[in-house]
Amino acid sequence: MANFKGRYWLNFDAPRSTQPLIYQMGKQFEVVFNIRQATVNEEVGIMAVELEGEREVVKGAIAWLESQGVKVEPVEINTIEG
């Protein structure tokens, strides 16, 4: 199956901003993640990431993040590169 690559904004609240959720996601799912931009402190976390892998696995990783309380939104325009 062909690899899929998507870009997403991840938004964390205060309790989740100190948890290693991206690390845990990478251990549980066969996805390659590339953090393109991030602002994280004790109150909030906002991160732009690329996720690459089989489409269904990427969907599973996103669903897992959402189940952990992370808001996941696709990047609609190429704000990461610009």
PDB file of N, CA, C and O in Angstrom:
ATOM      1  N   MET A   1       0.842  -1.184   0.000  1.00  0.00           N
ATOM      2  CA  MET A   1       0.000   0.000   0.000  1.00  0.00           C
ATOM      3  C   MET A   1       0.887   1.246   0.000  1.00  0.00           C
ATOM      4  O   MET A   1       1.929   1.272   0.655  1.00  0.00           O
ATOM      5  N   ALA A   2       0.474   2.261  -0.726  1.00  0.00           N
ATOM      6  CA  ALA A   2       1.265   3.484  -0.864  1.00  0.00           C
ATOM      7  C   ALA A   2       1.232   4.308   0.413  1.00  0.00           C
ATOM      8  O   ALA A   2       0.259   4.284   1.167  1.00  0.00           O
ATOM      9  N   ASN A   3       2.298   5.024   0.633  1.00  0.00           N
ATOM     10  CA  ASN A   3       2.365   5.900   1.800  1.00  0.00           C
ATOM     11  C   ASN A   3       1.531   7.146   1.586  1.00  0.00           C
ATOM     12  O   ASN A   3       1.389   7.642   0.468  1.00  0.00           O
ATOM     13  N   PHE A   4       0.992   7.631   2.669  1.00  0.00           N
ATOM     14  CA  PHE A   4       0.203   8.852   2.709  1.00  0.00           C
ATOM     15  C   PHE A   4       0.957   9.845   3.575  1.00  0.00           C
ATOM     16  O   PHE A   4       1.550   9.465   4.584  1.00  0.00           O
ATOM     17  N   LYS A   5       0.940  11.114   3.187  1.00  0.00           N
ATOM     18  CA  LYS A   5       1.556  12.155   4.011  1.00  0.00           C
ATOM     19  C   LYS A   5       0.538  13.271   4.203  1.00  0.00           C
ATOM     20  O   LYS A   5      -0.021  13.785   3.233  1.00  0.00           O
ATOM     21  N   GLY A   6       0.300  13.641   5.454  1.00  0.00           N
ATOM     22  CA  GLY A   6      -0.616  14.726   5.763  1.00  0.00           C
ATOM     23  C   GLY A   6       0.003  15.666   6.771  1.00  0.00           C
ATOM     24  O   GLY A   6       0.869  15.281   7.556  1.00  0.00           O
ATOM     25  N   ARG A   7      -0.454  16.905   6.737  1.00  0.00           N
ATOM     26  CA  ARG A   7       0.014  17.926   7.678  1.00  0.00           C
ATOM     27  C   ARG A   7      -1.140  18.346   8.567  1.00  0.00           C
ATOM     28  O   ARG A   7      -2.267  18.539   8.109  1.00  0.00           O
ATOM     29  N   TYR A   8      -0.834  18.484   9.853  1.00  0.00           N
ATOM     30  CA  TYR A   8      -1.884  18.735  10.836  1.00  0.00           C
ATOM     31  C   TYR A   8      -1.425  19.726  11.893  1.00  0.00           C
ATOM     32  O   TYR A   8      -0.245  19.813  12.232  1.00  0.00           O
ATOM     33  N   TRP A   9      -2.402  20.472  12.402  1.00  0.00           N
ATOM     34  CA  TRP A   9      -2.199  21.289  13.593  1.00  0.00           C
ATOM     35  C   TRP A   9      -2.689  20.478  14.773  1.00  0.00           C
ATOM     36  O   TRP A   9      -3.797  19.942  14.742  1.00  0.00           O
ATOM     37  N   LEU A  10      -1.876  20.380  15.814  1.00  0.00           N
ATOM     38  CA  LEU A  10      -2.261  19.713  17.045  1.00  0.00           C
ATOM     39  C   LEU A  10      -2.376  20.770  18.132  1.00  0.00           C
ATOM     40  O   LEU A  10      -1.469  21.582  18.313  1.00  0.00           O
ATOM     41  N   ASN A  11      -3.485  20.763  18.852  1.00  0.00           N
ATOM     42  CA  ASN A  11      -3.713  21.713  19.935  1.00  0.00           C
ATOM     43  C   ASN A  11      -3.909  20.941  21.235  1.00  0.00           C
ATOM     44  O   ASN A  11      -4.789  20.087  21.336  1.00  0.00           O
ATOM     45  N   PHE A  12      -3.078  21.253  22.228  1.00  0.00           N
ATOM     46  CA  PHE A  12      -3.094  20.585  23.523  1.00  0.00           C
ATOM     47  C   PHE A  12      -3.567  21.566  24.589  1.00  0.00           C
ATOM     48  O   PHE A  12      -3.326  22.769  24.479  1.00  0.00           O
ATOM     49  N   ASP A  13      -4.228  21.065  25.603  1.00  0.00           N
ATOM     50  CA  ASP A  13      -4.543  21.902  26.750  1.00  0.00           C
ATOM     51  C   ASP A  13      -3.448  21.729  27.812  1.00  0.00           C
ATOM     52  O   ASP A  13      -2.493  20.979  27.613  1.00  0.00           O
ATOM     53  N   ALA A  14      -3.597  22.418  28.916  1.00  0.00           N
ATOM     54  CA  ALA A  14      -2.553  22.439  29.955  1.00  0.00           C
ATOM     55  C   ALA A  14      -2.144  21.050  30.452  1.00  0.00           C
ATOM     56  O   ALA A  14      -0.947  20.766  30.492  1.00  0.00           O
ATOM     57  N   PRO A  15      -3.076  20.172  30.832  1.00  0.00           N
ATOM     58  CA  PRO A  15      -2.629  18.867  31.349  1.00  0.00           C
ATOM     59  C   PRO A  15      -1.876  18.029  30.316  1.00  0.00           C
ATOM     60  O   PRO A  15      -1.001  17.243  30.680  1.00  0.00           O
ATOM     61  N   ARG A  16      -2.198  18.184  29.057  1.00  0.00           N
ATOM     62  CA  ARG A  16      -1.559  17.379  28.011  1.00  0.00           C
ATOM     63  C   ARG A  16      -0.270  17.994  27.478  1.00  0.00           C
ATOM     64  O   ARG A  16       0.516  17.308  26.825  1.00  0.00           O
ATOM     65  N   SER A  17      -0.046  19.262  27.745  1.00  0.00           N
ATOM     66  CA  SER A  17       1.133  19.934  27.187  1.00  0.00           C
ATOM     67  C   SER A  17       2.440  19.419  27.773  1.00  0.00           C
ATOM     68  O   SER A  17       3.507  19.662  27.209  1.00  0.00           O
ATOM     69  N   THR A  18       2.373  18.711  28.895  1.00  0.00           N
ATOM     70  CA  THR A  18       3.591  18.171  29.505  1.00  0.00           C
ATOM     71  C   THR A  18       3.716  16.657  29.313  1.00  0.00           C
ATOM     72  O   THR A  18       4.672  16.053  29.800  1.00  0.00           O
ATOM     73  N   GLN A  19       2.769  16.041  28.614  1.00  0.00           N
ATOM     74  CA  GLN A  19       2.812  14.599  28.385  1.00  0.00           C
ATOM     75  C   GLN A  19       3.535  14.292  27.068  1.00  0.00           C
ATOM     76  O   GLN A  19       3.453  15.085  26.130  1.00  0.00           O
ATOM     77  N   PRO A  20       4.236  13.162  26.979  1.00  0.00           N
ATOM     78  CA  PRO A  20       4.965  12.803  25.750  1.00  0.00           C
ATOM     79  C   PRO A  20       4.058  12.116  24.720  1.00  0.00           C
ATOM     80  O   PRO A  20       4.338  10.992  24.304  1.00  0.00           O
ATOM     81  N   LEU A  21       2.982  12.780  24.311  1.00  0.00           N
ATOM     82  CA  LEU A  21       1.996  12.152  23.441  1.00  0.00           C
ATOM     83  C   LEU A  21       2.540  11.829  22.051  1.00  0.00           C
ATOM     84  O   LEU A  21       2.192  10.791  21.487  1.00  0.00           O
ATOM     85  N   ILE A  22       3.376  12.684  21.491  1.00  0.00           N
ATOM     86  CA  ILE A  22       3.923  12.419  20.164  1.00  0.00           C
ATOM     87  C   ILE A  22       4.841  11.200  20.215  1.00  0.00           C
ATOM     88  O   ILE A  22       4.816  10.363  19.312  1.00  0.00           O
ATOM     89  N   TYR A  23       5.635  11.102  21.247  1.00  0.00           N
ATOM     90  CA  TYR A  23       6.493   9.929  21.445  1.00  0.00           C
ATOM     91  C   TYR A  23       5.640   8.670  21.559  1.00  0.00           C
ATOM     92  O   TYR A  23       5.925   7.667  20.903  1.00  0.00           O
ATOM     93  N   GLN A  24       4.595   8.713  22.387  1.00  0.00           N
ATOM     94  CA  GLN A  24       3.725   7.555  22.572  1.00  0.00           C
ATOM     95  C   GLN A  24       3.036   7.160  21.272  1.00  0.00           C
ATOM     96  O   GLN A  24       2.909   5.973  20.972  1.00  0.00           O
ATOM     97  N   MET A  25       2.589   8.154  20.495  1.00  0.00           N
ATOM     98  CA  MET A  25       1.961   7.874  19.208  1.00  0.00           C
ATOM     99  C   MET A  25       2.940   7.146  18.292  1.00  0.00           C
ATOM    100  O   MET A  25       2.580   6.168  17.637  1.00  0.00           O
ATOM    101  N   GLY A  26       4.185   7.635  18.252  1.00  0.00           N
ATOM    102  CA  GLY A  26       5.201   7.016  17.406  1.00  0.00           C
ATOM    103  C   GLY A  26       5.526   5.588  17.814  1.00  0.00           C
ATOM    104  O   GLY A  26       5.890   4.773  16.966  1.00  0.00           O
ATOM    105  N   LYS A  27       5.402   5.273  19.091  1.00  0.00           N
ATOM    106  CA  LYS A  27       5.650   3.916  19.567  1.00  0.00           C
ATOM    107  C   LYS A  27       4.480   2.975  19.238  1.00  0.00           C
ATOM    108  O   LYS A  27       4.689   1.792  18.971  1.00  0.00           O
ATOM    109  N   GLN A  28       3.260   3.505  19.257  1.00  0.00           N
ATOM    110  CA  GLN A  28       2.079   2.673  19.056  1.00  0.00           C
ATOM    111  C   GLN A  28       1.696   2.480  17.593  1.00  0.00           C
ATOM    112  O   GLN A  28       1.072   1.481  17.237  1.00  0.00           O
ATOM    113  N   PHE A  29       2.074   3.444  16.741  1.00  0.00           N
ATOM    114  CA  PHE A  29       1.652   3.408  15.342  1.00  0.00           C
ATOM    115  C   PHE A  29       2.881   3.526  14.439  1.00  0.00           C
ATOM    116  O   PHE A  29       3.826   4.252  14.748  1.00  0.00           O
ATOM    117  N   GLU A  30       2.852   2.809  13.332  1.00  0.00           N
ATOM    118  CA  GLU A  30       3.949   2.887  12.370  1.00  0.00           C
ATOM    119  C   GLU A  30       3.772   4.116  11.488  1.00  0.00           C
ATOM    120  O   GLU A  30       3.413   4.019  10.315  1.00  0.00           O
ATOM    121  N   VAL A  31       4.030   5.262  12.080  1.00  0.00           N
ATOM    122  CA  VAL A  31       3.987   6.523  11.352  1.00  0.00           C
ATOM    123  C   VAL A  31       5.301   7.254  11.582  1.00  0.00           C
ATOM    124  O   VAL A  31       5.917   7.162  12.643  1.00  0.00           O
ATOM    125  N   VAL A  32       5.701   7.974  10.560  1.00  0.00           N
ATOM    126  CA  VAL A  32       6.851   8.863  10.690  1.00  0.00           C
ATOM    127  C   VAL A  32       6.278  10.241  10.968  1.00  0.00           C
ATOM    128  O   VAL A  32       5.408  10.716  10.238  1.00  0.00           O
ATOM    129  N   PHE A  33       6.766  10.882  12.020  1.00  0.00           N
ATOM    130  CA  PHE A  33       6.283  12.224  12.313  1.00  0.00           C
ATOM    131  C   PHE A  33       7.438  13.199  12.192  1.00  0.00           C
ATOM    132  O   PHE A  33       8.579  12.896  12.541  1.00  0.00           O
ATOM    133  N   ASN A  34       7.111  14.372  11.690  1.00  0.00           N
ATOM    134  CA  ASN A  34       8.081  15.444  11.523  1.00  0.00           C
ATOM    135  C   ASN A  34       7.459  16.698  12.119  1.00  0.00           C
ATOM    136  O   ASN A  34       6.498  17.243  11.574  1.00  0.00           O
ATOM    137  N   ILE A  35       8.005  17.149  13.226  1.00  0.00           N
ATOM    138  CA  ILE A  35       7.497  18.367  13.866  1.00  0.00           C
ATOM    139  C   ILE A  35       8.049  19.553  13.084  1.00  0.00           C
ATOM    140  O   ILE A  35       9.262  19.753  13.020  1.00  0.00           O
ATOM    141  N   ARG A  36       7.159  20.332  12.495  1.00  0.00           N
ATOM    142  CA  ARG A  36       7.557  21.458  11.641  1.00  0.00           C
ATOM    143  C   ARG A  36       7.557  22.785  12.386  1.00  0.00           C
ATOM    144  O   ARG A  36       8.293  23.705  12.033  1.00  0.00           O
ATOM    145  N   GLN A  37       6.733  22.876  13.409  1.00  0.00           N
ATOM    146  CA  GLN A  37       6.647  24.115  14.187  1.00  0.00           C
ATOM    147  C   GLN A  37       5.978  23.767  15.502  1.00  0.00           C
ATOM    148  O   GLN A  37       5.084  22.922  15.539  1.00  0.00           O
ATOM    149  N   ALA A  38       6.401  24.411  16.586  1.00  0.00           N
ATOM    150  CA  ALA A  38       5.770  24.115  17.874  1.00  0.00           C
ATOM    151  C   ALA A  38       5.924  25.271  18.844  1.00  0.00           C
ATOM    152  O   ALA A  38       6.952  25.948  18.884  1.00  0.00           O
ATOM    153  N   THR A  39       4.877  25.477  19.619  1.00  0.00           N
ATOM    154  CA  THR A  39       4.887  26.370  20.762  1.00  0.00           C
ATOM    155  C   THR A  39       4.233  25.596  21.893  1.00  0.00           C
ATOM    156  O   THR A  39       3.043  25.283  21.837  1.00  0.00           O
ATOM    157  N   VAL A  40       5.012  25.292  22.912  1.00  0.00           N
ATOM    158  CA  VAL A  40       4.505  24.490  24.019  1.00  0.00           C
ATOM    159  C   VAL A  40       4.968  25.114  25.319  1.00  0.00           C
ATOM    160  O   VAL A  40       6.143  25.445  25.478  1.00  0.00           O
ATOM    161  N   ASN A  41       4.030  25.273  26.255  1.00  0.00           N
ATOM    162  CA  ASN A  41       4.376  25.710  27.604  1.00  0.00           C
ATOM    163  C   ASN A  41       3.466  24.977  28.578  1.00  0.00           C
ATOM    164  O   ASN A  41       2.786  24.029  28.187  1.00  0.00           O
ATOM    165  N   GLU A  42       3.441  25.394  29.829  1.00  0.00           N
ATOM    166  CA  GLU A  42       2.646  24.691  30.830  1.00  0.00           C
ATOM    167  C   GLU A  42       1.147  24.853  30.619  1.00  0.00           C
ATOM    168  O   GLU A  42       0.367  24.075  31.167  1.00  0.00           O
ATOM    169  N   GLU A  43       0.726  25.842  29.840  1.00  0.00           N
ATOM    170  CA  GLU A  43      -0.685  26.139  29.675  1.00  0.00           C
ATOM    171  C   GLU A  43      -1.289  25.608  28.385  1.00  0.00           C
ATOM    172  O   GLU A  43      -2.461  25.232  28.353  1.00  0.00           O
ATOM    173  N   VAL A  44      -0.493  25.575  27.323  1.00  0.00           N
ATOM    174  CA  VAL A  44      -1.036  25.214  26.014  1.00  0.00           C
ATOM    175  C   VAL A  44       0.085  24.700  25.112  1.00  0.00           C
ATOM    176  O   VAL A  44       1.255  25.032  25.300  1.00  0.00           O
ATOM    177  N   GLY A  45      -0.294  23.898  24.146  1.00  0.00           N
ATOM    178  CA  GLY A  45       0.649  23.455  23.136  1.00  0.00           C
ATOM    179  C   GLY A  45      -0.002  23.543  21.771  1.00  0.00           C
ATOM    180  O   GLY A  45      -1.137  23.106  21.585  1.00  0.00           O
ATOM    181  N   ILE A  46       0.723  24.110  20.818  1.00  0.00           N
ATOM    182  CA  ILE A  46       0.270  24.182  19.428  1.00  0.00           C
ATOM    183  C   ILE A  46       1.426  23.667  18.591  1.00  0.00           C
ATOM    184  O   ILE A  46       2.548  24.163  18.692  1.00  0.00           O
ATOM    185  N   MET A  47       1.144  22.668  17.764  1.00  0.00           N
ATOM    186  CA  MET A  47       2.213  22.024  17.019  1.00  0.00           C
ATOM    187  C   MET A  47       1.758  21.746  15.591  1.00  0.00           C
ATOM    188  O   MET A  47       0.633  21.297  15.370  1.00  0.00           O
ATOM    189  N   ALA A  48       2.622  22.010  14.636  1.00  0.00           N
ATOM    190  CA  ALA A  48       2.390  21.639  13.241  1.00  0.00           C
ATOM    191  C   ALA A  48       3.248  20.421  12.951  1.00  0.00           C
ATOM    192  O   ALA A  48       4.467  20.462  13.119  1.00  0.00           O
ATOM    193  N   VAL A  49       2.614  19.332  12.514  1.00  0.00           N
ATOM    194  CA  VAL A  49       3.342  18.093  12.248  1.00  0.00           C
ATOM    195  C   VAL A  49       2.956  17.522  10.899  1.00  0.00           C
ATOM    196  O   VAL A  49       1.846  17.726  10.406  1.00  0.00           O
ATOM    197  N   GLU A  50       3.903  16.799  10.314  1.00  0.00           N
ATOM    198  CA  GLU A  50       3.627  15.947   9.168  1.00  0.00           C
ATOM    199  C   GLU A  50       3.567  14.520   9.684  1.00  0.00           C
ATOM    200  O   GLU A  50       4.419  14.104  10.469  1.00  0.00           O
ATOM    201  N   LEU A  51       2.575  13.780   9.252  1.00  0.00           N
ATOM    202  CA  LEU A  51       2.474  12.364   9.575  1.00  0.00           C
ATOM    203  C   LEU A  51       2.510  11.594   8.271  1.00  0.00           C
ATOM    204  O   LEU A  51       1.792  11.916   7.324  1.00  0.00           O
ATOM    205  N   GLU A  52       3.355  10.568   8.230  1.00  0.00           N
ATOM    206  CA  GLU A  52       3.498   9.781   7.012  1.00  0.00           C
ATOM    207  C   GLU A  52       3.419   8.305   7.345  1.00  0.00           C
ATOM    208  O   GLU A  52       4.001   7.847   8.329  1.00  0.00           O
ATOM    209  N   GLY A  53       2.700   7.569   6.525  1.00  0.00           N
ATOM    210  CA  GLY A  53       2.548   6.129   6.689  1.00  0.00           C
ATOM    211  C   GLY A  53       1.369   5.660   5.867  1.00  0.00           C
ATOM    212  O   GLY A  53       0.830   6.421   5.063  1.00  0.00           O
ATOM    213  N   GLU A  54       0.963   4.427   6.056  1.00  0.00           N
ATOM    214  CA  GLU A  54      -0.230   3.942   5.374  1.00  0.00           C
ATOM    215  C   GLU A  54      -1.421   4.754   5.859  1.00  0.00           C
ATOM    216  O   GLU A  54      -1.536   5.063   7.046  1.00  0.00           O
ATOM    217  N   ARG A  55      -2.295   5.092   4.939  1.00  0.00           N
ATOM    218  CA  ARG A  55      -3.423   5.988   5.238  1.00  0.00           C
ATOM    219  C   ARG A  55      -4.205   5.538   6.469  1.00  0.00           C
ATOM    220  O   ARG A  55      -4.508   6.359   7.335  1.00  0.00           O
ATOM    221  N   GLU A  56      -4.534   4.260   6.563  1.00  0.00           N
ATOM    222  CA  GLU A  56      -5.320   3.771   7.696  1.00  0.00           C
ATOM    223  C   GLU A  56      -4.546   3.866   9.013  1.00  0.00           C
ATOM    224  O   GLU A  56      -5.139   4.088  10.069  1.00  0.00           O
ATOM    225  N   VAL A  57      -3.241   3.700   8.950  1.00  0.00           N
ATOM    226  CA  VAL A  57      -2.419   3.814  10.157  1.00  0.00           C
ATOM    227  C   VAL A  57      -2.363   5.270  10.606  1.00  0.00           C
ATOM    228  O   VAL A  57      -2.451   5.554  11.801  1.00  0.00           O
ATOM    229  N   VAL A  58      -2.218   6.195   9.657  1.00  0.00           N
ATOM    230  CA  VAL A  58      -2.224   7.630   9.987  1.00  0.00           C
ATOM    231  C   VAL A  58      -3.572   8.002  10.595  1.00  0.00           C
ATOM    232  O   VAL A  58      -3.627   8.734  11.584  1.00  0.00           O
ATOM    233  N   LYS A  59      -4.662   7.499  10.005  1.00  0.00           N
ATOM    234  CA  LYS A  59      -5.999   7.766  10.568  1.00  0.00           C
ATOM    235  C   LYS A  59      -6.098   7.236  11.994  1.00  0.00           C
ATOM    236  O   LYS A  59      -6.666   7.894  12.865  1.00  0.00           O
ATOM    237  N   GLY A  60      -5.549   6.055  12.234  1.00  0.00           N
ATOM    238  CA  GLY A  60      -5.559   5.485  13.572  1.00  0.00           C
ATOM    239  C   GLY A  60      -4.772   6.325  14.557  1.00  0.00           C
ATOM    240  O   GLY A  60      -5.197   6.515  15.696  1.00  0.00           O
ATOM    241  N   ALA A  61      -3.613   6.836  14.119  1.00  0.00           N
ATOM    242  CA  ALA A  61      -2.791   7.688  14.979  1.00  0.00           C
ATOM    243  C   ALA A  61      -3.533   8.976  15.330  1.00  0.00           C
ATOM    244  O   ALA A  61      -3.479   9.439  16.469  1.00  0.00           O
ATOM    245  N   ILE A  62      -4.223   9.549  14.346  1.00  0.00           N
ATOM    246  CA  ILE A  62      -5.003  10.771  14.590  1.00  0.00           C
ATOM    247  C   ILE A  62      -6.138  10.482  15.566  1.00  0.00           C
ATOM    248  O   ILE A  62      -6.376  11.259  16.491  1.00  0.00           O
ATOM    249  N   ALA A  63      -6.837   9.368  15.365  1.00  0.00           N
ATOM    250  CA  ALA A  63      -7.922   9.001  16.266  1.00  0.00           C
ATOM    251  C   ALA A  63      -7.401   8.801  17.687  1.00  0.00           C
ATOM    252  O   ALA A  63      -8.061   9.183  18.654  1.00  0.00           O
ATOM    253  N   TRP A  64      -6.216   8.202  17.809  1.00  0.00           N
ATOM    254  CA  TRP A  64      -5.627   8.002  19.132  1.00  0.00           C
ATOM    255  C   TRP A  64      -5.312   9.343  19.788  1.00  0.00           C
ATOM    256  O   TRP A  64      -5.612   9.544  20.965  1.00  0.00           O
ATOM    257  N   LEU A  65      -4.703  10.270  19.026  1.00  0.00           N
ATOM    258  CA  LEU A  65      -4.411  11.600  19.575  1.00  0.00           C
ATOM    259  C   LEU A  65      -5.694  12.263  20.069  1.00  0.00           C
ATOM    260  O   LEU A  65      -5.733  12.830  21.160  1.00  0.00           O
ATOM    261  N   GLU A  66      -6.744  12.183  19.249  1.00  0.00           N
ATOM    262  CA  GLU A  66      -8.016  12.792  19.640  1.00  0.00           C
ATOM    263  C   GLU A  66      -8.575  12.129  20.900  1.00  0.00           C
ATOM    264  O   GLU A  66      -9.167  12.805  21.742  1.00  0.00           O
ATOM    265  N   SER A  67      -8.393  10.818  21.035  1.00  0.00           N
ATOM    266  CA  SER A  67      -8.881  10.130  22.230  1.00  0.00           C
ATOM    267  C   SER A  67      -8.105  10.545  23.484  1.00  0.00           C
ATOM    268  O   SER A  67      -8.576  10.361  24.606  1.00  0.00           O
ATOM    269  N   GLN A  68      -6.908  11.106  23.277  1.00  0.00           N
ATOM    270  CA  GLN A  68      -6.092  11.600  24.380  1.00  0.00           C
ATOM    271  C   GLN A  68      -6.403  13.064  24.706  1.00  0.00           C
ATOM    272  O   GLN A  68      -5.789  13.644  25.602  1.00  0.00           O
ATOM    273  N   GLY A  69      -7.359  13.664  23.979  1.00  0.00           N
ATOM    274  CA  GLY A  69      -7.756  15.041  24.245  1.00  0.00           C
ATOM    275  C   GLY A  69      -7.051  16.080  23.399  1.00  0.00           C
ATOM    276  O   GLY A  69      -7.118  17.273  23.698  1.00  0.00           O
ATOM    277  N   VAL A  70      -6.372  15.643  22.343  1.00  0.00           N
ATOM    278  CA  VAL A  70      -5.679  16.566  21.446  1.00  0.00           C
ATOM    279  C   VAL A  70      -6.635  16.935  20.315  1.00  0.00           C
ATOM    280  O   VAL A  70      -7.261  16.059  19.718  1.00  0.00           O
ATOM    281  N   LYS A  71      -6.745  18.216  20.025  1.00  0.00           N
ATOM    282  CA  LYS A  71      -7.550  18.669  18.889  1.00  0.00           C
ATOM    283  C   LYS A  71      -6.666  18.599  17.650  1.00  0.00           C
ATOM    284  O   LYS A  71      -5.588  19.193  17.627  1.00  0.00           O
ATOM    285  N   VAL A  72      -7.106  17.882  16.622  1.00  0.00           N
ATOM    286  CA  VAL A  72      -6.321  17.686  15.403  1.00  0.00           C
ATOM    287  C   VAL A  72      -7.073  18.311  14.240  1.00  0.00           C
ATOM    288  O   VAL A  72      -8.239  17.998  13.998  1.00  0.00           O
ATOM    289  N   GLU A  73      -6.384  19.207  13.516  1.00  0.00           N
ATOM    290  CA  GLU A  73      -6.985  19.855  12.360  1.00  0.00           C
ATOM    291  C   GLU A  73      -6.007  19.779  11.189  1.00  0.00           C
ATOM    292  O   GLU A  73      -4.810  19.993  11.379  1.00  0.00           O
ATOM    293  N   PRO A  74      -6.492  19.480   9.983  1.00  0.00           N
ATOM    294  CA  PRO A  74      -5.585  19.469   8.831  1.00  0.00           C
ATOM    295  C   PRO A  74      -5.094  20.881   8.524  1.00  0.00           C
ATOM    296  O   PRO A  74      -5.811  21.863   8.718  1.00  0.00           O
ATOM    297  N   VAL A  75      -3.856  20.958   8.041  1.00  0.00           N
ATOM    298  CA  VAL A  75      -3.308  22.232   7.577  1.00  0.00           C
ATOM    299  C   VAL A  75      -3.860  22.431   6.173  1.00  0.00           C
ATOM    300  O   VAL A  75      -3.603  21.617   5.286  1.00  0.00           O
ATOM    301  N   GLU A  76      -4.602  23.485   5.965  1.00  0.00           N
ATOM    302  CA  GLU A  76      -5.251  23.683   4.686  1.00  0.00           C
ATOM    303  C   GLU A  76      -4.377  24.416   3.680  1.00  0.00           C
ATOM    304  O   GLU A  76      -4.488  24.186   2.476  1.00  0.00           O
ATOM    305  N   ILE A  77      -3.514  25.293   4.164  1.00  0.00           N
ATOM    306  CA  ILE A  77      -2.608  25.992   3.264  1.00  0.00           C
ATOM    307  C   ILE A  77      -1.185  25.734   3.740  1.00  0.00           C
ATOM    308  O   ILE A  77      -0.965  25.312   4.875  1.00  0.00           O
ATOM    309  N   ASN A  78      -0.251  25.985   2.884  1.00  0.00           N
ATOM    310  CA  ASN A  78       1.134  25.650   3.184  1.00  0.00           C
ATOM    311  C   ASN A  78       1.782  26.715   4.064  1.00  0.00           C
ATOM    312  O   ASN A  78       2.698  27.417   3.634  1.00  0.00           O
ATOM    313  N   THR A  79       1.297  26.827   5.297  1.00  0.00           N
ATOM    314  CA  THR A  79       1.851  27.803   6.222  1.00  0.00           C
ATOM    315  C   THR A  79       3.135  27.293   6.870  1.00  0.00           C
ATOM    316  O   THR A  79       3.903  28.083   7.418  1.00  0.00           O
ATOM    317  N   ILE A  80       3.374  26.002   6.815  1.00  0.00           N
ATOM    318  CA  ILE A  80       4.557  25.430   7.451  1.00  0.00           C
ATOM    319  C   ILE A  80       5.816  25.813   6.680  1.00  0.00           C
ATOM    320  O   ILE A  80       6.827  26.174   7.282  1.00  0.00           O
ATOM    321  N   GLU A  81       5.758  25.736   5.365  1.00  0.00           N
ATOM    322  CA  GLU A  81       6.933  25.990   4.526  1.00  0.00           C
ATOM    323  C   GLU A  81       7.234  27.476   4.377  1.00  0.00           C
ATOM    324  O   GLU A  81       8.389  27.874   4.227  1.00  0.00           O
ATOM    325  N   GLY A  82       6.166  28.302   4.421  1.00  0.00           N
ATOM    326  CA  GLY A  82       6.309  29.714   4.099  1.00  0.00           C
ATOM    327  C   GLY A  82       6.962  30.560   5.095  1.00  0.00           C
ATOM    328  O   GLY A  82       7.112  31.763   4.881  1.00  0.00           O
TER     329      GLY A  82
END
